[in-house]
Amino acid sequence: MRRLILLAIAVVLIVVLGPTAIYAAEGNRLSNGSFEEGFGENGVALGWIGFNNGGSADYIYRDDMGPRFAVDGKHSQFLRISTMPYFVTEATRYSGIYQTVAVTPGASYTLAMSGMLRVLPDDLDKNNYSYVVQWAADPNGGTDWGAVTWRDVPWGTTYNEDDAGVMSKFTTTVVASSDKLTVFIRALKKWPTRYRTLFVNLDAVSLVGSAPASSNPPRVFASPPPFVYVAKPFRVRVLASDDVGVSSLQLFDDDKLVGSAIHTAGPLIEQVDFTWTPTVTGTHTLRAEAKNDAGKVSVYTTNVSVAPIAEYLKNGDFEGGFTPLGVALQWGSFDNGGRNVIHQLYDDTWKPAVGGGTHSQLIEINSLAYAETDPNQESDRYAGICQVVSGLTPGATYYLTANGLIRITEGDKHTGDWSWAAQWGYVPGASVDCRAWQSVTNWQVFPWSQVDYRESPTKFNTAEYIFTAPTDTLTLFFSAWKKWAIGRREFLVNFDNLSLVGHKAP
């Protein structure tokens, strides 16, 4: 008799668990409604899409970590509408966010949110409903915010910008007509008033109700970059979608976790750019795993060849010697001459002017022998070094790093006005004699605002750039740039630890 009872229980369990459709528990259907899961580069919370109606107004979205606006966690969604720059503007300027979620047709859902409106202290329209927050829902999952019926959120108080204020709460009920539903929330400035700014913070946005059935696993795809090499970070884009929601997205390098994105309520579409830094060469298997809200998992794998990293500049640390003319070996030199000016290169071994080792490349542009108002002085005087680099992989990324020191004569007042600069650039192909420096169209000024006096340097500056090689051979140029036609000046640039590393083709 006992065996018969156990057998009956087993049969019941099989009948209950057997169907492929899986029902998730009731909960919040909105992804990142508390805004704790991050924001995009445009300032809109991940999982949400921002919108506005343009016109003569400026719109800003951003992550706000002000504690007075945080209801659930430490972050809130900030919206700003401003007509401050405009003398003439239009009525009905709005800015908002929306999200489409999976729901159960015919089911009721509770929409809740918290928020605060603020304006500038001298705004005469502060509390006459010139500014409101509104909500709308498309019961069929549409995304046209111009085709929905907007309803006011009854938050009657608008605070001054710097007031402590109180985050108000709002709750309503929405009934789903299909398996998708879109929630819209917007800030609205009603009238064509100029010189106005509306600030709105939103937090703790939820849509609570039953989760729909899930019978299919999620769809997932990974897109690694080409020309991967060790020791540097690379972006791997992983895209997943699901009829109910992607609650988990993970990327593995073989069996090592690269990164993950976990959601309490998963979005219907999830795109994550994972940062992958391979440590060994050879073939790696990247594996992307997506899990939906019902617990079903899909896997995508792809093999990626990881190359070694290589240094392409020769004698970039300037420890390999110099010519009698003061130019580092393996390098060429150039300048643009001019009247009453001296261009000179040196092997600098003075310790305060060396960034590493015992040598640096010193470049001098000198008009000390001539009066400050000398009419023969010319602006834009250049002097520098160049090197041909070959064996690059077209389309691959490369890292250029440089250390530098900028100095001028003691007493010179032009220490902070960018009268002097160090820069770099390149041209495709080989220019062994550096004559192609005048053909460079991509000069980039190193962000070295620190200008020291000649006899009292402080520290070397550093900079790093990433660029994509257009050809297999380039000529790199590093230049000192004296901008103004002024005499009685001495301008010194020390370069050290110049490096170009990247993909090494097999």
NORPEHU-V773334 format. One line per field, one symbol per residue. phi: phi as a letter, one per 30 degrees, with the letter a starting at -180 (. if undefined). A space follows every 10 residues. Layout:
phi->???
This chain:
phi->.ddddddddd ddddddcddd dccdddaddd dhdciccjbd ddiceejcbc aaciidacbb badccdddcd cbjcbbdcbb bbcedcdbbc dhcbbabbac bdbceidcbc cbababcbbd ecddcebcid bbcbbabcdc idbcddcccd bdddcdcccd ecddibddcb bacbcdcbdb bcccbbcbcd cdcdhbbccb cbahdbbcld dddbcbddcb bcbdddhdbd ibdbdcdcbb badclcdbbb bbchccddab bcbdbdddbb bbcdcccdcb djdccdbcbc bcdcjdbbbb bacbdccdcb ccdchdcicc jbdddiceei ccbaachjdh bccbcbdccd edcbdaibbb ccbbbbbddb decedddbdh cbaabbadcb idcejdcbcc bbcabcbbde jdddcbchdb acbbaabdic bddiddedcd cbebdddcdd ccdecbdcad dbabbcbcdd bdbbccbbbc bcdcdbdhbb bbbccahdbb bldcdd
